Amino acid sequence: MDKIWNDTINESFEQLLLTYSERLTGKDDEQTIHMLKIWATYSHIHKTMPQLTRHWNEQHPEAKAAIRAIFEQVKSLHETAHKTNPTDEDD
């Protein structure tokens, strides 16, 4: 990965995450960005390998509850941000 991923690309990608976080939730702090990384990664895994997440959820019920709480928080932040500034969402 060293050959294709460098500091410039990393900086650019972090900026993309920051902008995504701001537009989705209205917040761009480190904690929200971290939460969105978990949310997006879990969502992708669940969509591409649902049996894996089902098995993981059975093995880790506490973590499943934490993931559910993150999903609810992202939804709530998104709804609040959308009510405050509804035109920014599709930029």
N, C-alpha and C positions, 0 to 999 in steps of 0.2 A: 504494500500500500504506500510505502514511502515514495515510490516513483510517481504515483498518480495523485497523491494527496500532499499538499504542501501548506505552509503557513498562510499564504495568500488565499488559497481555496478554503482553508479552514476559517479564516476571518470572514470571507464572503458568505460561507454557509452559516456561520453564527449570526451574521447580520440578517440573513434570510429567516432564521428561527426567531430572532428578535422582532422583526417586522410581522411575521406570521402571528406571533404571540400577541402583539399589540392590536393587530386587526381582528383577531379571533376573540380575545378576552378583554381588550382595553388595558392590559397590563403588560409590561415588558421586563419585570424584575426576574432575577435569577431563579427564584423558587417557582414562579409560574412557567418559565421556560423549561425547567427540569420536569415539572408536572406534565407539560405538553409532550415532552420527549417520551415519557412513560406512556401517556395516553395514545400517542400516534404509533409507537412501537407495538403496544399490546393490540391496538385496533388492527394493525397490519397482520400480525401473527394470527389473530382470531379469524380474519377474513381468508387468509391463505392456508392455514392449518387449524381449523376449528377443533379437530380431535385432540390436538396437542394442548390447546388452551383448556379444553374440557378436562383432560387428564390432570393438567397442572392445577386447575381450580379445585379438583377433588383432593389432590395431595396437599394443597396449601390454602385452606379455607380463610385463614386470617389475611393472607395476601390478596385473595379474591375480594374480600370485603374492602380492603384498601384500594384496590383497582376500581371497584364500584364507586367508592367515595370520590376518587379522582374524576371519574366520568361525570358524576353528578356536579362536581365543582366546576369542571370545564363547561358543562352545559349551562350552569347558573351564570358563570362569568360571561359566557357568550351572549346569553339572553339579555343580561344587564348592559353589556357593551352595545348590543344591537339596538336596544331601546334608546340609549343615549345618542348614538350616532349611526342610524340605519344605512346611510349611503356609503360608508367606508368598507363594508363587508366585501364587495365585489371588485375592489380596485386591483 
